[in-house]
Amino acid sequence: MLGSVILFLGATVGNVALGAWIINYLYGTRFRGWWVTLVRLTCQTLIIVLPLAFLAAFGPQLWNPSAWLWPTGWLDLPMPLLAYLALCWLLGFGVVPLVTVQRWLRRPPAQLLSNHTTTLHVADLLGRKPLLGSSKQGHLARLPGNQIWDVDFVELTVALPRLPPVLEGMTIWHISDTHLCGCPDRGFYEYVFDRCAEQPADIVAVTGDILDSERHYHWITPLFSKLRGRYANLAILGNHDAWLDVNQIETRMQRCGFTMLGSRWLEIEVRGERLIVIGNETPWLGSAPDLRACPSGAFRLCLSHSPDTISWARRNSMDLVLAGHNHGGQVRFPLFGPVLVPSRLSRRYDCGTFFEMPTLLHVSRGLAGTYPLRWNCRPEVTRLTLRRQT
């Protein structure tokens, strides 16, 4: 019986892993429509229903109290079911533990010189619980332990080998995934943005999913006009923006002083030094920027909504990539980490700082999401200070 319990648990873990991987992969693509929703709902249903149905159908023949250790009856299962179980065992006993151990052993890159976080309980500082607004999913904000009102103000110092000497100490506010949709309410964002404005940076970088509701276009101007970089305000759009009125979002952001990079590159001047800034809104908007005419010797800063572009970034010698989209998974389990991460690479770049020669990648957990739910995964804004790596 013990052997059957172990096999069942391994198959259940593998079944969850397979369903989660399919959901994650789809959310990292440009696909959208009824069939994507159907696949997602089917996977979510099967994650729960399959183990229960399996127990109901085959439990009596597999749970033999007389066979305490060695499982009996499993080889008598229908061949298609046994083949699926074999796949789930491979995932549950092999892939999932291996990936989890690799995550435990993962260390911050040497390029990350310091990481200081101040957590502010915005609801307490406002003197009230921010209103839930008209968001359809606003009821989730009431769940116990939800951390959507607690914001991490992160200060990172990173070392970059190709940073020009004159840009030593350059600062960047990285803000991602505001998902304006009514929950959190406007007062929440006003407080966070005012706090950012109190500590100005050379560049403000917004990496997409600005809006998540047609009823909240008018929030963009009063909120994002609070942010002012000394040399540049840069922004790109994300997948949720792409599903709304892109022109209206871009126009309102431009009124706030932001340069909308789209999927292109520009040359700007910071402290008298040439800096190449590049946007990548793939796979949802346009194609990867054409860099054939881009100067090869200059420092390259890239804004990409998804960290899935890391291979492209490395091939094109990006020095620093700022990304979001994954929200850190929003729900992170102790020891294991997140399960649902909207990426073709699943949990690999869920959040944090990564270095893969020659590119340093920072993935923000973002400020909000369609679903106002955060467990063990607080929202964040990040202020990066760049140093030369010697």
C-alpha positions in Angstrom: 0.0 0.0 0.0 2.9 2.4 0.8 4.3 1.8 -2.7 0.9 2.7 -4.3 0.7 5.9 -2.2 4.2 6.9 -3.4 3.3 6.2 -7.1 0.0 8.1 -6.8 1.7 11.1 -5.2 4.4 11.1 -7.9 1.8 10.9 -10.7 -0.2 13.7 -9.1 2.9 16.0 -9.0 3.7 15.1 -12.6 0.1 15.8 -13.7 0.2 19.2 -12.0 3.5 20.0 -13.6 2.3 19.1 -17.1 -0.9 21.1 -16.9 1.0 24.1 -15.4 3.7 23.9 -18.2 1.0 24.0 -20.9 -0.7 27.0 -19.3 2.6 28.8 -18.8 3.7 28.2 -22.3 0.5 29.5 -23.9 0.6 32.7 -21.8 4.1 33.4 -23.2 2.9 33.4 -26.8 0.9 35.8 -28.8 -2.1 33.4 -29.1 -5.4 34.7 -27.7 -9.0 33.7 -28.1 -11.6 31.2 -27.1 -9.5 28.2 -27.8 -6.6 29.4 -25.5 -9.2 30.0 -22.7 -10.6 26.5 -23.4 -7.1 24.9 -23.2 -6.3 26.8 -20.0 -9.6 25.8 -18.3 -9.2 22.2 -19.4 -5.7 22.0 -18.0 -6.9 23.6 -14.7 -9.8 21.2 -14.5 -7.7 18.1 -15.3 -5.1 19.1 -12.6 -7.9 18.6 -10.0 -10.2 16.1 -11.6 -7.8 13.5 -13.0 -6.4 12.4 -9.6 -9.9 12.2 -8.1 -11.3 10.3 -11.1 -8.3 7.9 -11.0 -8.9 7.2 -7.3 -12.6 6.6 -7.9 -12.0 4.3 -10.8 -8.9 2.3 -9.8 -8.4 2.9 -6.1 -9.9 -0.4 -4.9 -7.6 -2.5 -7.1 -4.5 -0.5 -6.3 -4.9 0.0 -2.5 -4.3 -3.5 -1.3 -3.5 -3.5 2.4 -1.8 -6.9 2.1 0.7 -5.5 -0.3 2.1 -3.0 2.2 5.3 -2.0 0.4 5.3 -3.5 -3.1 2.5 -2.0 -5.3 0.2 -4.5 -7.0 -2.3 -4.0 -9.8 -0.6 -1.0 -11.5 0.6 -3.0 -14.5 -3.0 -4.2 -15.1 -4.2 -0.7 -15.8 -5.2 0.2 -19.4 -2.2 0.8 -21.6 -3.1 4.5 -22.6 -3.5 5.3 -18.9 -0.3 3.5 -18.0 1.6 5.5 -20.7 0.3 8.8 -19.3 1.2 7.7 -15.8 4.7 6.9 -17.0 5.0 10.5 -18.3 3.7 11.9 -15.0 6.2 9.7 -13.0 9.0 11.0 -15.1 8.0 14.5 -14.4 7.0 14.0 -10.7 10.0 11.9 -9.7 12.6 13.3 -12.0 12.1 16.7 -13.7 10.3 18.5 -10.9 12.7 17.5 -8.0 15.7 18.3 -10.3 14.4 21.7 -11.2 13.5 22.5 -7.6 16.9 21.5 -6.3 18.5 23.6 -9.0 16.4 26.6 -7.8 17.6 26.0 -4.2 21.2 26.0 -5.4 20.8 29.1 -7.6 22.8 32.0 -6.3 22.6 35.7 -7.2 25.0 36.6 -10.0 28.3 38.2 -9.1 27.2 41.3 -11.0 24.6 42.0 -8.3 26.6 44.0 -5.8 23.9 44.9 -3.3 20.2 44.3 -2.8 18.3 46.4 -0.2 14.5 46.2 0.1 12.2 48.4 2.1 8.6 47.1 2.4 5.9 49.7 2.8 2.4 48.7 3.9 0.6 51.1 1.6 -2.9 50.5 3.1 -1.6 51.5 6.6 0.2 54.5 5.3 -2.9 55.7 3.5 -4.8 55.3 6.7 -7.4 53.1 5.0 -7.7 50.0 2.9 -7.5 51.0 -0.7 -10.8 50.7 -2.4 -11.4 47.6 -4.5 -12.9 49.6 -7.4 -14.8 48.0 -10.3 -12.4 45.2 -11.0 -14.2 41.9 -11.7 -11.7 40.1 -9.6 -11.7 42.6 -6.8 -13.1 40.1 -4.3 -9.8 38.3 -4.3 -8.2 41.2 -2.5 -10.2 40.2 0.6 -8.5 36.8 0.9 -6.5 36.3 4.1 -2.8 36.9 3.8 -3.1 38.8 0.5 -0.1 41.0 0.0 -1.3 43.3 -2.8 -1.1 46.3 -0.5 2.5 45.7 0.6 5.1 47.1 -1.8 8.8 46.3 -1.9 10.9 49.4 -2.8 14.0 47.6 -4.0 17.4 49.2 -4.4 19.8 47.2 -6.5 23.4 48.0 -7.4 24.7 46.1 -10.4 28.1 45.9 -12.1 28.2 46.0 -15.9 31.5 45.4 -17.8 30.7 47.7 -20.8 29.3 50.6 -18.8 31.1 53.8 -19.9 33.0 55.6 -17.1 30.9 58.7 -17.4 27.8 56.6 -16.7 29.2 55.3 -13.4 26.4 55.6 -10.8 23.6 56.1 -13.3 20.2 55.3 -11.8 17.1 53.7 -13.3 13.6 53.4 -11.9 12.2 50.1 -13.2 8.4 50.0 -13.0 6.4 47.2 -14.6 2.9 45.7 -14.8 0.8 48.3 -13.2 -2.4 46.7 -14.8 -4.6 49.7 -14.1 -8.1 48.2 -13.7 -9.6 49.6 -10.5 -8.0 47.2 -8.0 -5.8 48.4 -6.4 -7.4 51.8 -6.5 -5.8 55.0 -7.8 -4.7 56.1 -4.3 -2.4 53.1 -4.1 -0.6 54.0 -7.3 -0.5 57.7 -6.4 1.3 56.8 -3.2 3.8 54.5 -4.8 4.6 56.9 -7.7 4.9 59.9 -5.3 7.4 57.8 -3.3 9.4 57.1 -6.4 9.4 60.8 -7.4 10.9 61.7 -4.0 14.0 59.8 -5.1 14.6 60.8 -8.7 16.6 58.7 -11.2 18.4 59.4 -14.4 16.0 57.2 -16.4 12.5 56.0 -15.7 11.8 52.7 -17.5 8.2 51.2 -17.7 8.2 47.7 -19.1 4.6 47.1 -20.2 1.1 46.0 -19.1 0.3 49.6 -18.2 -3.5 49.2 -18.5 -5.9 46.3 -18.0 -9.3 47.9 -18.5 -11.0 50.1 -21.0 -12.6 52.1 -18.2 -9.2 53.3 -16.9 -7.5 55.1 -19.7 -8.0 58.4 -17.8 -5.8 57.1 -14.9 -2.7 57.1 -17.1 -2.0 60.8 -17.3 -2.4 61.8 -13.7 -0.4 58.8 -12.5 2.5 58.5 -14.9 3.0 62.3 -15.1 4.4 62.0 -11.6 7.4 60.1 -12.9 10.3 62.2 -14.3 13.7 60.9 -15.2 16.5 63.4 -15.3 17.5 62.4 -18.9 14.7 60.1 -20.2 11.4 58.5 -19.6 11.1 55.3 -21.6 8.2 52.8 -22.0 7.0 49.8 -23.9 3.7 48.0 -24.0 2.8 44.5 -22.9 0.3 41.8 -23.9 -2.6 43.4 -21.9 -1.9 46.7 -23.5 -2.0 45.0 -26.9 -5.5 43.8 -26.3 -6.7 47.3 -25.7 -6.4 50.6 -27.7 -2.6 50.8 -28.3 -2.8 54.2 -29.9 -4.7 55.7 -27.0 -2.3 54.3 -24.4 0.8 55.5 -26.3 -0.7 59.0 -26.8 -1.4 59.3 -23.1 2.0 58.1 -22.1 3.6 60.5 -24.5 1.7 63.4 -22.8 3.3 62.3 -19.6 6.7 62.8 -21.2 7.5 59.1 -22.1 9.2 58.0 -25.2 7.4 54.9 -26.5 10.1 52.7 -27.8 7.9 50.0 -29.4 10.1 47.4 -31.1 12.9 49.8 -32.2 16.1 51.4 -31.1 17.0 55.0 -30.3 20.1 56.8 -29.5 19.9 59.1 -26.5 22.4 61.2 -24.5 23.0 60.7 -20.8 25.6 62.9 -19.1 27.0 63.7 -22.5 27.5 60.0 -23.4 25.8 58.1 -26.2 23.4 55.4 -24.9 21.4 53.0 -27.1 17.9 52.2 -25.8 16.0 49.4 -27.4 12.4 48.2 -27.0 11.1 44.7 -27.6 7.4 44.1 -27.4 7.4 40.6 -29.0 5.6 38.3 -29.3 2.5 40.5 -28.8 3.3 43.6 -30.8 5.4 43.8 -34.0 8.6 41.9 -34.5 12.0 42.1 -32.9 13.8 45.4 -33.6 16.0 45.6 -36.6 19.5 46.3 -35.2 21.5 46.2 -38.3 22.2 49.9 -38.3 22.6 50.1 -34.5 26.0 51.2 -33.4 27.9 48.2 -32.1 30.2 49.9 -29.6 27.7 51.7 -27.4 26.1 50.5 -24.2 22.8 48.9 -24.9 19.8 49.1 -22.5 16.8 47.1 -23.5 13.2 47.2 -22.3 11.4 43.9 -22.9 8.0 43.1 -21.5 8.8 39.4 -21.3 12.1 37.8 -20.1 11.6 35.1 -22.8 13.6 37.4 -25.1 16.8 36.6 -23.2 18.3 34.5 -26.0 17.6 37.2 -28.5 19.2 39.8 -26.1 22.3 37.7 -25.7 22.7 37.3 -29.5 22.4 41.0 -29.9 24.8 42.0 -27.2 22.4 43.7 -24.8 24.2 44.9 -21.7 21.1 45.3 -19.5 17.6 44.0 -20.1 14.6 45.1 -17.9 11.5 42.9 -18.1 8.4 42.1 -16.2 5.3 40.0 -17.3 5.9 37.1 -15.0 4.8 38.8 -11.7 7.0 36.3 -9.8 4.2 33.9 -10.2 2.0 35.9 -7.7 1.6 32.9 -5.5 4.9 31.3 -4.3 4.9 28.2 -2.2 7.5 27.7 0.6 10.6 25.8 -0.7 9.0 25.1 -4.1 8.3 28.6 -5.4 5.7 29.5 -8.1 3.6 27.1 -10.2 1.9 29.4 -12.7 4.3 31.7 -14.5 3.2 33.1 -17.8 6.3 32.3 -19.8 7.4 29.9 -22.5 10.4 29.2 -20.2 8.0 28.6 -17.2 9.7 29.3 -13.8 13.2 29.8 -15.1 13.1 33.6 -15.0 10.2 34.2 -12.6 11.7 37.2 -10.9 15.0 38.7 -9.8 18.4 39.3 -11.4 20.2 36.9 -13.8 23.4 37.1 -15.7 24.0 35.2 -18.9 27.0 36.5 -20.8 27.0 39.2 -22.0 23.5 40.2 -20.6 22.3 41.2 -17.2 18.5 40.6 -16.9 16.3 42.1 -14.2 12.8 40.7 -14.0 10.4 42.8 -11.9 7.5 41.2 -10.0 5.4 44.2 -11.1 3.0 46.3 -9.1 -0.3 44.6 -9.8 -2.1 42.1 -12.1 -5.4 41.1 -13.6 -6.0 39.0 -10.5 -5.3 41.0 -7.3 -3.7 38.1 -5.5 -0.2 38.0 -4.0 1.0 35.3 -1.5 4.6 35.3 -0.6 5.2 37.5 -3.6 4.9 41.2 -2.8 4.6 43.8 -5.6 7.7 45.8 -6.3 9.3 48.8 -7.9 13.1 48.8 -8.4 15.7 51.5 -8.4 18.9 50.3 -10.1 22.3 51.9 -9.7 24.8 51.0 -12.4 28.5 50.5 -11.7 31.4 49.6 -13.8 32.6 46.0 -13.5 36.4 45.9 -13.1 
